[in-house]
Amino acid sequence: MESLLVCFDRRFDRMARMSEATGGDLVDAVLRRRIDEGDFRAALVGCAGCRRETACSRWLDARAGQVSGAPPFFCPNAAVFERLARRA
């Protein structure tokens, strides 16, 4: 069984990759406080509750280094990532 910290780290990594793949930058937005605490918390909770980890990782791997513009249909954080892309 993996630790909570490892699980959080893996999910946060996917969140950061998804924000970049959809035209935003979650890490920069957090550091510069361009994403409000509620949106960030909602994104963490959405990712933590998502049961599409494998599909997400495959989607991200297929788009490595590319900006796709829109998150996949199954992403619970689609609205957050779309807002980040508009603010970029």
N, CA, C and O atoms as a CHARMM CRD file, in Angstrom:
* protein
*
  352
    1    1 MET  N      0.85100  -1.18300   0.00000 PROA 1      0.00000
    2    1 MET  CA     0.00000   0.00000   0.00000 PROA 1      0.00000
    3    1 MET  C      0.89400   1.24300   0.00000 PROA 1      0.00000
    4    1 MET  O      1.82100   1.36000   0.80200 PROA 1      0.00000
    5    2 GLU  N      0.59300   2.16700  -0.91900 PROA 2      0.00000
    6    2 GLU  CA     1.42600   3.36200  -1.00300 PROA 2      0.00000
    7    2 GLU  C      1.01200   4.39400   0.04000 PROA 2      0.00000
    8    2 GLU  O     -0.13200   4.42000   0.49500 PROA 2      0.00000
    9    3 SER  N      1.95900   5.23400   0.40500 PROA 3      0.00000
   10    3 SER  CA     1.67100   6.25300   1.40700 PROA 3      0.00000
   11    3 SER  C      0.80200   7.35600   0.81200 PROA 3      0.00000
   12    3 SER  O      0.73600   7.53300  -0.40500 PROA 3      0.00000
   13    4 LEU  N      0.15100   8.07700   1.68100 PROA 4      0.00000
   14    4 LEU  CA    -0.69500   9.19500   1.26200 PROA 4      0.00000
   15    4 LEU  C      0.13400  10.24100   0.53500 PROA 4      0.00000
   16    4 LEU  O     -0.33900  10.83400  -0.43400 PROA 4      0.00000
   17    5 LEU  N      1.35200  10.47500   0.98000 PROA 5      0.00000
   18    5 LEU  CA     2.22100  11.46100   0.34900 PROA 5      0.00000
   19    5 LEU  C      2.57600  11.05400  -1.08300 PROA 5      0.00000
   20    5 LEU  O      2.58700  11.90100  -1.97600 PROA 5      0.00000
   21    6 VAL  N      2.86100   9.79700  -1.31100 PROA 6      0.00000
   22    6 VAL  CA     3.17900   9.31100  -2.66000 PROA 6      0.00000
   23    6 VAL  C      1.96200   9.45100  -3.55700 PROA 6      0.00000
   24    6 VAL  O      2.08700   9.86700  -4.70900 PROA 6      0.00000
   25    7 CYS  N      0.79300   9.11200  -3.04700 PROA 7      0.00000
   26    7 CYS  CA    -0.44700   9.22900  -3.80800 PROA 7      0.00000
   27    7 CYS  C     -0.71300  10.69300  -4.15800 PROA 7      0.00000
   28    7 CYS  O     -1.05400  11.00400  -5.29900 PROA 7      0.00000
   29    8 PHE  N     -0.56000  11.58500  -3.19300 PROA 8      0.00000
   30    8 PHE  CA    -0.76300  13.01500  -3.43900 PROA 8      0.00000
   31    8 PHE  C      0.23200  13.52900  -4.46800 PROA 8      0.00000
   32    8 PHE  O     -0.14000  14.28000  -5.36900 PROA 8      0.00000
   33    9 ASP  N      1.48700  13.13300  -4.34400 PROA 9      0.00000
   34    9 ASP  CA     2.52300  13.59100  -5.26500 PROA 9      0.00000
   35    9 ASP  C      2.21000  13.15800  -6.69600 PROA 9      0.00000
   36    9 ASP  O      2.36200  13.94400  -7.63100 PROA 9      0.00000
   37   10 ARG  N      1.77900  11.92500  -6.86600 PROA 10     0.00000
   38   10 ARG  CA     1.44700  11.41100  -8.19100 PROA 10     0.00000
   39   10 ARG  C      0.25900  12.16200  -8.78600 PROA 10     0.00000
   40   10 ARG  O      0.26900  12.50000  -9.96900 PROA 10     0.00000
   41   11 ARG  N     -0.74100  12.41800  -7.99200 PROA 11     0.00000
   42   11 ARG  CA    -1.92400  13.14000  -8.49000 PROA 11     0.00000
   43   11 ARG  C     -1.59800  14.59800  -8.78500 PROA 11     0.00000
   44   11 ARG  O     -2.06700  15.14600  -9.78200 PROA 11     0.00000
   45   12 PHE  N     -0.80100  15.22900  -7.93400 PROA 12     0.00000
   46   12 PHE  CA    -0.43800  16.61700  -8.19800 PROA 12     0.00000
   47   12 PHE  C      0.38700  16.71100  -9.48000 PROA 12     0.00000
   48   12 PHE  O      0.23100  17.65400 -10.25700 PROA 12     0.00000
   49   13 ASP  N      1.25700  15.73800  -9.69600 PROA 13     0.00000
   50   13 ASP  CA     2.03700  15.71200 -10.93400 PROA 13     0.00000
   51   13 ASP  C      1.11700  15.63200 -12.14600 PROA 13     0.00000
   52   13 ASP  O      1.32300  16.34300 -13.13100 PROA 13     0.00000
   53   14 ARG  N      0.09900  14.76800 -12.08000 PROA 14     0.00000
   54   14 ARG  CA    -0.85100  14.66900 -13.19600 PROA 14     0.00000
   55   14 ARG  C     -1.62300  15.97700 -13.36900 PROA 14     0.00000
   56   14 ARG  O     -1.87400  16.40500 -14.49600 PROA 14     0.00000
   57   15 MET  N     -1.99900  16.60900 -12.26300 PROA 15     0.00000
   58   15 MET  CA    -2.71000  17.88500 -12.35800 PROA 15     0.00000
   59   15 MET  C     -1.84100  18.93000 -13.05400 PROA 15     0.00000
   60   15 MET  O     -2.32100  19.65900 -13.92300 PROA 15     0.00000
   61   16 ALA  N     -0.58200  19.00500 -12.68200 PROA 16     0.00000
   62   16 ALA  CA     0.32900  19.97000 -13.29500 PROA 16     0.00000
   63   16 ALA  C      0.51200  19.67000 -14.78300 PROA 16     0.00000
   64   16 ALA  O      0.50000  20.58300 -15.60900 PROA 16     0.00000
   65   17 ARG  N      0.68000  18.39400 -15.12200 PROA 17     0.00000
   66   17 ARG  CA     0.82000  18.00900 -16.53000 PROA 17     0.00000
   67   17 ARG  C     -0.44900  18.33000 -17.32000 PROA 17     0.00000
   68   17 ARG  O     -0.37300  18.78300 -18.46200 PROA 17     0.00000
   69   18 MET  N     -1.61500  18.09700 -16.71200 PROA 18     0.00000
   70   18 MET  CA    -2.87400  18.38000 -17.39000 PROA 18     0.00000
   71   18 MET  C     -3.02400  19.88300 -17.63000 PROA 18     0.00000
   72   18 MET  O     -3.47700  20.29700 -18.69700 PROA 18     0.00000
   73   19 SER  N     -2.65300  20.68300 -16.66400 PROA 19     0.00000
   74   19 SER  CA    -2.77400  22.13300 -16.85200 PROA 19     0.00000
   75   19 SER  C     -1.87200  22.59900 -17.98800 PROA 19     0.00000
   76   19 SER  O     -2.27200  23.45500 -18.77700 PROA 19     0.00000
   77   20 GLU  N     -0.67200  22.05700 -18.08400 PROA 20     0.00000
   78   20 GLU  CA     0.22400  22.41900 -19.17800 PROA 20     0.00000
   79   20 GLU  C     -0.30700  21.91300 -20.51600 PROA 20     0.00000
   80   20 GLU  O     -0.23400  22.62000 -21.52100 PROA 20     0.00000
   81   21 ALA  N     -0.83800  20.69600 -20.53100 PROA 21     0.00000
   82   21 ALA  CA    -1.35100  20.11000 -21.77100 PROA 21     0.00000
   83   21 ALA  C     -2.57500  20.85200 -22.29000 PROA 21     0.00000
   84   21 ALA  O     -2.88000  20.79700 -23.48200 PROA 21     0.00000
   85   22 THR  N     -3.27600  21.54400 -21.40100 PROA 22     0.00000
   86   22 THR  CA    -4.48600  22.26700 -21.81100 PROA 22     0.00000
   87   22 THR  C     -4.23900  23.76500 -21.94500 PROA 22     0.00000
   88   22 THR  O     -5.18200  24.53700 -22.11900 PROA 22     0.00000
   89   23 GLY  N     -2.97200  24.18100 -21.86600 PROA 23     0.00000
   90   23 GLY  CA    -2.63100  25.57400 -22.12400 PROA 23     0.00000
   91   23 GLY  C     -2.48400  26.46500 -20.91000 PROA 23     0.00000
   92   23 GLY  O     -2.36200  27.68100 -21.05400 PROA 23     0.00000
   93   24 GLY  N     -2.49100  25.90600 -19.74500 PROA 24     0.00000
   94   24 GLY  CA    -2.31400  26.68100 -18.52100 PROA 24     0.00000
   95   24 GLY  C     -1.04400  26.26200 -17.80700 PROA 24     0.00000
   96   24 GLY  O     -0.24800  25.49100 -18.34400 PROA 24     0.00000
   97   25 ASP  N     -0.85600  26.76300 -16.60700 PROA 25     0.00000
   98   25 ASP  CA     0.29500  26.37200 -15.78900 PROA 25     0.00000
   99   25 ASP  C     -0.13600  26.43900 -14.33000 PROA 25     0.00000
  100   25 ASP  O     -0.06500  27.49300 -13.69800 PROA 25     0.00000
  101   26 LEU  N     -0.57900  25.31200 -13.81000 PROA 26     0.00000
  102   26 LEU  CA    -1.08600  25.23700 -12.44900 PROA 26     0.00000
  103   26 LEU  C     -0.04500  25.66100 -11.43100 PROA 26     0.00000
  104   26 LEU  O     -0.35300  26.42500 -10.51600 PROA 26     0.00000
  105   27 VAL  N      1.16600  25.18500 -11.57100 PROA 27     0.00000
  106   27 VAL  CA     2.21700  25.50000 -10.60100 PROA 27     0.00000
  107   27 VAL  C      2.47300  27.00200 -10.57600 PROA 27     0.00000
  108   27 VAL  O      2.54800  27.59400  -9.50000 PROA 27     0.00000
  109   28 ASP  N      2.60700  27.62300 -11.73800 PROA 28     0.00000
  110   28 ASP  CA     2.80600  29.06300 -11.80500 PROA 28     0.00000
  111   28 ASP  C      1.60700  29.80800 -11.21800 PROA 28     0.00000
  112   28 ASP  O      1.76900  30.78800 -10.49200 PROA 28     0.00000
  113   29 ALA  N      0.41400  29.33600 -11.53700 PROA 29     0.00000
  114   29 ALA  CA    -0.79600  29.98700 -11.02400 PROA 29     0.00000
  115   29 ALA  C     -0.85400  29.92400  -9.50400 PROA 29     0.00000
  116   29 ALA  O     -1.26300  30.89000  -8.86000 PROA 29     0.00000
  117   30 VAL  N     -0.45300  28.80800  -8.93100 PROA 30     0.00000
  118   30 VAL  CA    -0.43500  28.67600  -7.47200 PROA 30     0.00000
  119   30 VAL  C      0.61700  29.60600  -6.88200 PROA 30     0.00000
  120   30 VAL  O      0.34100  30.34100  -5.93400 PROA 30     0.00000
  121   31 LEU  N      1.82200  29.57400  -7.44300 PROA 31     0.00000
  122   31 LEU  CA     2.91100  30.40000  -6.90900 PROA 31     0.00000
  123   31 LEU  C      2.61300  31.89600  -7.00800 PROA 31     0.00000
  124   31 LEU  O      2.96600  32.66400  -6.11300 PROA 31     0.00000
  125   32 ARG  N      1.97100  32.30000  -8.08500 PROA 32     0.00000
  126   32 ARG  CA     1.65000  33.72500  -8.29000 PROA 32     0.00000
  127   32 ARG  C      0.26300  34.10200  -7.78100 PROA 32     0.00000
  128   32 ARG  O     -0.18800  35.23600  -7.94600 PROA 32     0.00000
  129   33 ARG  N     -0.39500  33.14300  -7.16500 PROA 33     0.00000
  130   33 ARG  CA    -1.73300  33.35500  -6.60400 PROA 33     0.00000
  131   33 ARG  C     -2.73500  33.82800  -7.65200 PROA 33     0.00000
  132   33 ARG  O     -3.58500  34.67700  -7.38500 PROA 33     0.00000
  133   34 ARG  N     -2.61400  33.25400  -8.86300 PROA 34     0.00000
  134   34 ARG  CA    -3.56900  33.56000  -9.93100 PROA 34     0.00000
  135   34 ARG  C     -4.70900  32.55100  -9.97100 PROA 34     0.00000
  136   34 ARG  O     -5.62100  32.66400 -10.78900 PROA 34     0.00000
  137   35 ILE  N     -4.65000  31.58100  -9.09700 PROA 35     0.00000
  138   35 ILE  CA    -5.75800  30.65000  -8.92400 PROA 35     0.00000
  139   35 ILE  C     -6.20100  30.80400  -7.47700 PROA 35     0.00000
  140   35 ILE  O     -5.37800  30.77200  -6.56200 PROA 35     0.00000
  141   36 ASP  N     -7.48800  30.96800  -7.27700 PROA 36     0.00000
  142   36 ASP  CA    -7.92000  31.16600  -5.89800 PROA 36     0.00000
  143   36 ASP  C     -7.92100  29.84400  -5.14300 PROA 36     0.00000
  144   36 ASP  O     -7.92700  28.76300  -5.73200 PROA 36     0.00000
  145   37 GLU  N     -7.91700  29.96500  -3.84800 PROA 37     0.00000
  146   37 GLU  CA    -7.80200  28.79200  -2.98800 PROA 37     0.00000
  147   37 GLU  C     -8.93600  27.80300  -3.22700 PROA 37     0.00000
  148   37 GLU  O     -8.72400  26.59100  -3.17900 PROA 37     0.00000
  149   38 GLY  N    -10.13100  28.30800  -3.48200 PROA 38     0.00000
  150   38 GLY  CA   -11.27300  27.43600  -3.72900 PROA 38     0.00000
  151   38 GLY  C    -11.09800  26.60000  -4.98000 PROA 38     0.00000
  152   38 GLY  O    -11.39700  25.40500  -4.97300 PROA 38     0.00000
  153   39 ASP  N    -10.61200  27.21500  -6.06600 PROA 39     0.00000
  154   39 ASP  CA   -10.37300  26.46700  -7.30100 PROA 39     0.00000
  155   39 ASP  C     -9.28500  25.41800  -7.10300 PROA 39     0.00000
  156   39 ASP  O     -9.40700  24.29100  -7.58100 PROA 39     0.00000
  157   40 PHE  N     -8.22800  25.79000  -6.40100 PROA 40     0.00000
  158   40 PHE  CA    -7.14500  24.84200  -6.17700 PROA 40     0.00000
  159   40 PHE  C     -7.62200  23.67800  -5.31500 PROA 40     0.00000
  160   40 PHE  O     -7.31700  22.52200  -5.60700 PROA 40     0.00000
  161   41 ARG  N     -8.35800  23.97400  -4.27100 PROA 41     0.00000
  162   41 ARG  CA    -8.89300  22.92100  -3.40300 PROA 41     0.00000
  163   41 ARG  C     -9.84600  22.01900  -4.18800 PROA 41     0.00000
  164   41 ARG  O     -9.80100  20.79600  -4.05700 PROA 41     0.00000
  165   42 ALA  N    -10.70200  22.62700  -4.99800 PROA 42     0.00000
  166   42 ALA  CA   -11.63100  21.83200  -5.80800 PROA 42     0.00000
  167   42 ALA  C    -10.88200  20.92200  -6.77100 PROA 42     0.00000
  168   42 ALA  O    -11.28500  19.77900  -6.98600 PROA 42     0.00000
  169   43 ALA  N     -9.79500  21.41900  -7.35300 PROA 43     0.00000
  170   43 ALA  CA    -8.99900  20.59900  -8.26500 PROA 43     0.00000
  171   43 ALA  C     -8.35800  19.42400  -7.53100 PROA 43     0.00000
  172   43 ALA  O     -8.34400  18.30500  -8.04300 PROA 43     0.00000
  173   44 LEU  N     -7.83700  19.67100  -6.35200 PROA 44     0.00000
  174   44 LEU  CA    -7.23900  18.58300  -5.57000 PROA 44     0.00000
  175   44 LEU  C     -8.27800  17.52300  -5.21700 PROA 44     0.00000
  176   44 LEU  O     -8.02200  16.32600  -5.34900 PROA 44     0.00000
  177   45 VAL  N     -9.43100  17.96300  -4.77600 PROA 45     0.00000
  178   45 VAL  CA   -10.49300  17.02500  -4.40400 PROA 45     0.00000
  179   45 VAL  C    -10.98600  16.27400  -5.64000 PROA 45     0.00000
  180   45 VAL  O    -11.21200  15.06500  -5.59300 PROA 45     0.00000
  181   46 GLY  N    -11.15000  17.00200  -6.74600 PROA 46     0.00000
  182   46 GLY  CA   -11.59500  16.35700  -7.98400 PROA 46     0.00000
  183   46 GLY  C    -10.62700  15.28700  -8.44000 PROA 46     0.00000
  184   46 GLY  O    -11.04200  14.19500  -8.82900 PROA 46     0.00000
  185   47 CYS  N     -9.35200  15.58800  -8.39700 PROA 47     0.00000
  186   47 CYS  CA    -8.34700  14.61700  -8.81600 PROA 47     0.00000
  187   47 CYS  C     -8.27800  13.44800  -7.83000 PROA 47     0.00000
  188   47 CYS  O     -8.15300  12.29300  -8.23700 PROA 47     0.00000
  189   48 ALA  N     -8.35700  13.74800  -6.55500 PROA 48     0.00000
  190   48 ALA  CA    -8.29100  12.68800  -5.54200 PROA 48     0.00000
  191   48 ALA  C     -9.44900  11.70900  -5.68500 PROA 48     0.00000
  192   48 ALA  O     -9.29700  10.52000  -5.40700 PROA 48     0.00000
  193   49 GLY  N    -10.60400  12.20300  -6.11600 PROA 49     0.00000
  194   49 GLY  CA   -11.76700  11.33700  -6.25600 PROA 49     0.00000
  195   49 GLY  C    -11.90600  10.68900  -7.61600 PROA 49     0.00000
  196   49 GLY  O    -12.79800   9.86700  -7.82500 PROA 49     0.00000
  197   50 CYS  N    -11.04300  11.04500  -8.53500 PROA 50     0.00000
  198   50 CYS  CA   -11.14400  10.52900  -9.90200 PROA 50     0.00000
  199   50 CYS  C    -10.73000   9.06300  -9.96100 PROA 50     0.00000
  200   50 CYS  O     -9.74000   8.65700  -9.35200 PROA 50     0.00000
  201   51 ARG  N    -11.49100   8.29500 -10.69000 PROA 51     0.00000
  202   51 ARG  CA   -11.19200   6.86200 -10.86000 PROA 51     0.00000
  203   51 ARG  C    -10.67000   6.56800 -12.26200 PROA 51     0.00000
  204   51 ARG  O    -10.66900   5.41700 -12.70100 PROA 51     0.00000
  205   52 ARG  N    -10.23100   7.60300 -12.95900 PROA 52     0.00000
  206   52 ARG  CA    -9.73600   7.42900 -14.33000 PROA 52     0.00000
  207   52 ARG  C     -8.22900   7.69100 -14.41500 PROA 52     0.00000
  208   52 ARG  O     -7.75100   8.24200 -15.40700 PROA 52     0.00000
  209   53 GLU  N     -7.48500   7.29900 -13.38700 PROA 53     0.00000
  210   53 GLU  CA    -6.04300   7.54300 -13.34000 PROA 53     0.00000
  211   53 GLU  C     -5.31500   6.99100 -14.56500 PROA 53     0.00000
  212   53 GLU  O     -4.47900   7.67500 -15.15700 PROA 53     0.00000
  213   54 THR  N     -5.63100   5.76600 -14.93700 PROA 54     0.00000
  214   54 THR  CA    -4.94800   5.14200 -16.07700 PROA 54     0.00000
  215   54 THR  C     -5.27700   5.88300 -17.36000 PROA 54     0.00000
  216   54 THR  O     -4.38300   6.17400 -18.15500 PROA 54     0.00000
  217   55 ALA  N     -6.55000   6.19300 -17.57200 PROA 55     0.00000
  218   55 ALA  CA    -6.95200   6.93000 -18.77400 PROA 55     0.00000
  219   55 ALA  C     -6.30900   8.31000 -18.79200 PROA 55     0.00000
  220   55 ALA  O     -5.88500   8.78100 -19.84800 PROA 55     0.00000
  221   56 CYS  N     -6.23100   8.95100 -17.66100 PROA 56     0.00000
  222   56 CYS  CA    -5.60000  10.27500 -17.56700 PROA 56     0.00000
  223   56 CYS  C     -4.12400  10.19200 -17.93300 PROA 56     0.00000
  224   56 CYS  O     -3.63000  10.98100 -18.73900 PROA 56     0.00000
  225   57 SER  N     -3.43000   9.23900 -17.34100 PROA 57     0.00000
  226   57 SER  CA    -2.00200   9.08700 -17.63300 PROA 57     0.00000
  227   57 SER  C     -1.76300   8.78400 -19.10900 PROA 57     0.00000
  228   57 SER  O     -0.83200   9.31600 -19.71300 PROA 57     0.00000
  229   58 ARG  N     -2.59300   7.94000 -19.67900 PROA 58     0.00000
  230   58 ARG  CA    -2.45100   7.62200 -21.10800 PROA 58     0.00000
  231   58 ARG  C     -2.72100   8.85500 -21.97300 PROA 58     0.00000
  232   58 ARG  O     -1.99800   9.10900 -22.93600 PROA 58     0.00000
  233   59 TRP  N     -3.75100   9.61100 -21.63200 PROA 59     0.00000
  234   59 TRP  CA    -4.07900  10.82500 -22.37300 PROA 59     0.00000
  235   59 TRP  C     -2.90600  11.80000 -22.31700 PROA 59     0.00000
  236   59 TRP  O     -2.52200  12.37700 -23.33400 PROA 59     0.00000
  237   60 LEU  N     -2.34200  11.97900 -21.12700 PROA 60     0.00000
  238   60 LEU  CA    -1.20300  12.88200 -20.95700 PROA 60     0.00000
  239   60 LEU  C      0.03200  12.37400 -21.70500 PROA 60     0.00000
  240   60 LEU  O      0.71600  13.15200 -22.37000 PROA 60     0.00000
  241   61 ASP  N      0.31600  11.09700 -21.60000 PROA 61     0.00000
  242   61 ASP  CA     1.48200  10.53100 -22.28500 PROA 61     0.00000
  243   61 ASP  C      1.37200  10.69100 -23.79300 PROA 61     0.00000
  244   61 ASP  O      2.37400  10.93200 -24.46600 PROA 61     0.00000
  245   62 ALA  N      0.17200  10.56200 -24.32600 PROA 62     0.00000
  246   62 ALA  CA    -0.03500  10.69000 -25.77300 PROA 62     0.00000
  247   62 ALA  C      0.16800  12.12100 -26.25200 PROA 62     0.00000
  248   62 ALA  O      0.39700  12.34900 -27.44000 PROA 62     0.00000
  249   63 ARG  N      0.08600  13.08100 -25.34700 PROA 63     0.00000
  250   63 ARG  CA     0.21100  14.49300 -25.71400 PROA 63     0.00000
  251   63 ARG  C      1.45900  15.13500 -25.10400 PROA 63     0.00000
  252   63 ARG  O      1.53500  16.36100 -25.01500 PROA 63     0.00000
  253   64 ALA  N      2.40800  14.35100 -24.69500 PROA 64     0.00000
  254   64 ALA  CA     3.61700  14.87000 -24.05200 PROA 64     0.00000
  255   64 ALA  C      4.23800  15.97700 -24.89500 PROA 64     0.00000
  256   64 ALA  O      4.54700  15.78000 -26.07100 PROA 64     0.00000
  257   65 GLY  N      4.41400  17.13800 -24.28000 PROA 65     0.00000
  258   65 GLY  CA     5.04500  18.26100 -24.96100 PROA 65     0.00000
  259   65 GLY  C      4.13400  19.03400 -25.88900 PROA 65     0.00000
  260   65 GLY  O      4.58600  19.97700 -26.53900 PROA 65     0.00000
  261   66 GLN  N      2.87400  18.66900 -25.97200 PROA 66     0.00000
  262   66 GLN  CA     1.92500  19.35700 -26.85600 PROA 66     0.00000
  263   66 GLN  C      0.85500  20.05100 -26.02300 PROA 66     0.00000
  264   66 GLN  O      0.57000  19.64500 -24.89600 PROA 66     0.00000
  265   67 VAL  N      0.27500  21.08500 -26.58000 PROA 67     0.00000
  266   67 VAL  CA    -0.86800  21.73600 -25.95200 PROA 67     0.00000
  267   67 VAL  C     -2.10000  21.32300 -26.74200 PROA 67     0.00000
  268   67 VAL  O     -2.23100  21.65000 -27.92100 PROA 67     0.00000
  269   68 SER  N     -2.99400  20.61000 -26.09000 PROA 68     0.00000
  270   68 SER  CA    -4.17100  20.08300 -26.78700 PROA 68     0.00000
  271   68 SER  C     -5.33000  21.06900 -26.80200 PROA 68     0.00000
  272   68 SER  O     -6.21300  20.97100 -27.65500 PROA 68     0.00000
  273   69 GLY  N     -5.33900  22.01000 -25.88000 PROA 69     0.00000
  274   69 GLY  CA    -6.40000  23.00300 -25.83100 PROA 69     0.00000
  275   69 GLY  C     -7.53800  22.66300 -24.89800 PROA 69     0.00000
  276   69 GLY  O     -8.01300  23.54400 -24.18100 PROA 69     0.00000
  277   70 ALA  N     -7.98600  21.44900 -24.87400 PROA 70     0.00000
  278   70 ALA  CA    -9.11600  21.07800 -24.02700 PROA 70     0.00000
  279   70 ALA  C     -8.79100  19.80500 -23.25900 PROA 70     0.00000
  280   70 ALA  O     -8.16800  18.89200 -23.80000 PROA 70     0.00000
  281   71 PRO  N     -9.21000  19.74200 -22.00800 PROA 71     0.00000
  282   71 PRO  CA    -8.99400  18.51200 -21.24000 PROA 71     0.00000
  283   71 PRO  C     -9.88100  17.39100 -21.77100 PROA 71     0.00000
  284   71 PRO  O    -10.84800  17.65400 -22.48700 PROA 71     0.00000
  285   72 PRO  N     -9.56500  16.15600 -21.43200 PROA 72     0.00000
  286   72 PRO  CA   -10.40500  15.04500 -21.88600 PROA 72     0.00000
  287   72 PRO  C    -11.78900  15.11900 -21.24600 PROA 72     0.00000
  288   72 PRO  O    -11.96000  15.70100 -20.17500 PROA 72     0.00000
  289   73 PHE  N    -12.75600  14.53100 -21.90600 PROA 73     0.00000
  290   73 PHE  CA   -14.14600  14.58800 -21.44800 PROA 73     0.00000
  291   73 PHE  C    -14.33900  14.05000 -20.03700 PROA 73     0.00000
  292   73 PHE  O    -15.25400  14.47700 -19.33300 PROA 73     0.00000
  293   74 PHE  N    -13.49300  13.12300 -19.61700 PROA 74     0.00000
  294   74 PHE  CA   -13.67500  12.47400 -18.32100 PROA 74     0.00000
  295   74 PHE  C    -13.02100  13.22000 -17.15800 PROA 74     0.00000
  296   74 PHE  O    -13.16000  12.79900 -16.00900 PROA 74     0.00000
  297   75 CYS  N    -12.32200  14.30100 -17.42500 PROA 75     0.00000
  298   75 CYS  CA   -11.58600  15.01600 -16.37700 PROA 75     0.00000
  299   75 CYS  C    -12.54300  15.78000 -15.45100 PROA 75     0.00000
  300   75 CYS  O    -13.29900  16.63400 -15.91300 PROA 75     0.00000
  301   76 PRO  N    -12.51200  15.47500 -14.14900 PROA 76     0.00000
  302   76 PRO  CA   -13.38800  16.18000 -13.21700 PROA 76     0.00000
  303   76 PRO  C    -12.97500  17.64100 -13.00500 PROA 76     0.00000
  304   76 PRO  O    -13.73600  18.43500 -12.45100 PROA 76     0.00000
  305   77 ASN  N    -11.76600  17.98400 -13.45100 PROA 77     0.00000
  306   77 ASN  CA   -11.25300  19.34200 -13.28800 PROA 77     0.00000
  307   77 ASN  C    -11.26200  20.14000 -14.58300 PROA 77     0.00000
  308   77 ASN  O    -10.56500  21.14900 -14.68700 PROA 77     0.00000
  309   78 ALA  N    -12.02000  19.71900 -15.55000 PROA 78     0.00000
  310   78 ALA  CA   -12.02400  20.37900 -16.85600 PROA 78     0.00000
  311   78 ALA  C    -12.26100  21.87900 -16.73100 PROA 78     0.00000
  312   78 ALA  O    -11.55900  22.66200 -17.37100 PROA 78     0.00000
  313   79 ALA  N    -13.21900  22.29400 -15.93200 PROA 79     0.00000
  314   79 ALA  CA   -13.53400  23.72100 -15.79900 PROA 79     0.00000
  315   79 ALA  C    -12.36100  24.50500 -15.20900 PROA 79     0.00000
  316   79 ALA  O    -12.08500  25.62900 -15.62900 PROA 79     0.00000
  317   80 VAL  N    -11.68400  23.91800 -14.25000 PROA 80     0.00000
  318   80 VAL  CA   -10.52300  24.58400 -13.63700 PROA 80     0.00000
  319   80 VAL  C     -9.41100  24.74500 -14.67400 PROA 80     0.00000
  320   80 VAL  O     -8.82200  25.82000 -14.79000 PROA 80     0.00000
  321   81 PHE  N     -9.12500  23.69400 -15.41700 PROA 81     0.00000
  322   81 PHE  CA    -8.05900  23.76000 -16.40700 PROA 81     0.00000
  323   81 PHE  C     -8.41300  24.72800 -17.54500 PROA 81     0.00000
  324   81 PHE  O     -7.53100  25.40700 -18.07100 PROA 81     0.00000
  325   82 GLU  N     -9.65900  24.79500 -17.91800 PROA 82     0.00000
  326   82 GLU  CA   -10.07700  25.73900 -18.95700 PROA 82     0.00000
  327   82 GLU  C     -9.90900  27.18100 -18.46700 PROA 82     0.00000
  328   82 GLU  O     -9.48900  28.04600 -19.23500 PROA 82     0.00000
  329   83 ARG  N    -10.23500  27.45000 -17.18300 PROA 83     0.00000
  330   83 ARG  CA   -10.01500  28.79700 -16.61600 PROA 83     0.00000
  331   83 ARG  C     -8.52000  29.14300 -16.57900 PROA 83     0.00000
  332   83 ARG  O     -8.12800  30.26700 -16.89200 PROA 83     0.00000
  333   84 LEU  N     -7.69800  28.17100 -16.19500 PROA 84     0.00000
  334   84 LEU  CA    -6.25000  28.42000 -16.16900 PROA 84     0.00000
  335   84 LEU  C     -5.72100  28.76300 -17.54900 PROA 84     0.00000
  336   84 LEU  O     -4.88600  29.65700 -17.69000 PROA 84     0.00000
  337   85 ALA  N     -6.19500  28.06900 -18.55500 PROA 85     0.00000
  338   85 ALA  CA    -5.73900  28.32800 -19.92500 PROA 85     0.00000
  339   85 ALA  C     -6.15100  29.72900 -20.37400 PROA 85     0.00000
  340   85 ALA  O     -5.38400  30.40600 -21.05900 PROA 85     0.00000
  341   86 ARG  N     -7.33500  30.16400 -20.00300 PROA 86     0.00000
  342   86 ARG  CA    -7.78700  31.51100 -20.37400 PROA 86     0.00000
  343   86 ARG  C     -6.96100  32.59200 -19.68600 PROA 86     0.00000
  344   86 ARG  O     -6.77500  33.67700 -20.23700 PROA 86     0.00000
  345   87 ARG  N     -6.46100  32.30100 -18.47700 PROA 87     0.00000
  346   87 ARG  CA    -5.67200  33.28100 -17.71300 PROA 87     0.00000
  347   87 ARG  C     -4.20100  33.29300 -18.11200 PROA 87     0.00000
  348   87 ARG  O     -3.46500  34.20600 -17.73700 PROA 87     0.00000
  349   88 ALA  N     -3.77500  32.30500 -18.85600 PROA 88     0.00000
  350   88 ALA  CA    -2.33800  32.18500 -19.21100 PROA 88     0.00000
  351   88 ALA  C     -1.93300  33.25300 -20.18900 PROA 88     0.00000
  352   88 ALA  O     -0.77300  33.30900 -20.59700 PROA 88     0.00000
